[in-house]
Amino acid sequence: FADTDTTSWANLLPKGKSKIVGGRYFAPELDTNATPTATFTIGTTADADGLLTEKGAAVGLQNSLAGQLHYEFDGALIGTEIDATDIVKTITAAVATGATAGTEWIELDIEAVR
């Protein structure tokens, strides 16, 4: 991971309006430096932090679960109707030492909008 990197989950949401009522993000440390500096957000292309407001990208700085980052979504789009299909994670502050490998997971709790 490096400064301003993005990770996109294309077509993760169904076409048409959806309501994300919750969600979680899991990943290994994104900044492995002894003094990590990286932060990130998760949202849509229209609202970069709409699902997860800015968080630290290293275990120990924020929530961790068995050496993994673990965050519950807390952004302003939670509980609102959205018309987006893609989810985007954006690195928002400089990465001291970027991780070179790892798998990221996103879980979404979605209600259909009729």
N, C-alpha and C positions, 0 to 999 in steps of 0.2 A: 504494500500500500504506500502511496506517496501523496504529497500535497495535492489537493483539489481532485483526487481520484473520485470517480463515481462507480457505483455498482447498480445496475438496473435489472429489475425483474420484470421483463416485458410481458404484457398480456396476463398478468397474475390475477387481475380482477375481471369479472365478467363484463361484457359490453353493456352499456346502459348504466343507470344509476345504481349505486351500491351504498350501503351504510356499514362502515367499519366500526364495530362496537368495542373492539379490543384487539390486542395483538402483542407479539413478543419478538424480540431479536436475540439471536444467539450467535456467537462467533468466538474464535480465539482472539488473543490480544492483537490489535491492529498496529500498535506502537510498542515495540519490545525494548525500548531504551530504559536504562535504570531511572532516568528522569523523563518519563513520557510527556509529550505535549499535545498529541493529536486529539481532536474532537471530531464528532460527526453528527449528522442529522439524517432522518429518514422521512420521506414524504412522497409527493407526486411531482410531476414536472412543473405544475403550476404553483405548488406550495412546498418548498424544500424541507420544512420542518413540521409539516402538518400532521405527521403520525408520531414522530419521536423528536422531541426538542433536543438541543445540543447536549451531547454526553461525552464523557472521557472514553478514550479508546484503549485503555490498558487495565488489566486485572489489578485490583487493589485500589485504583483511583475511584472506582464506582462499584456497581454491583458485579459480583462474580459468582459463578456456580461451577465447582470442580475445575477451576482454571479457565473457564470460559466467561466471556461477557454475557450478561443476561439482563435485558431491559424490558419492562412493560411499556407499551406505547402510551404516551401522555400528551400528544399533540392536539391542536385545536380542531383537527378534522375528525377526531374520534366522536362517534355518535351523530355525525352529520351526513347528509346525503352528498355523495361525490360522483362525478361523471368522469372517472379516469380508469385506465386499465393497467398502467405501469406504476411500479413502486421504485423509488430511487434513493440510494444511500449516498451522501456526499461528505467527503472529508472537509471539515470547515476550519481547521487550524493546523499549522505546520506539523508534519510527522518527524519526530526525532530519529527513530529507527523503524522503518516500515517492516512489518511481517512479510515474509516471502512465500508463505504457503498457509493454507487453512480453508475451512469450509464455513460459509455463513448460512444461517437458517432464518426464515421469517415464518411466523405463524400468524394467521389473520382470523379474527372472529367477525364474520360478515352476516348481515341481515339483508335479505332481498327487499328491494323497494318496488312496490307495485303501483 
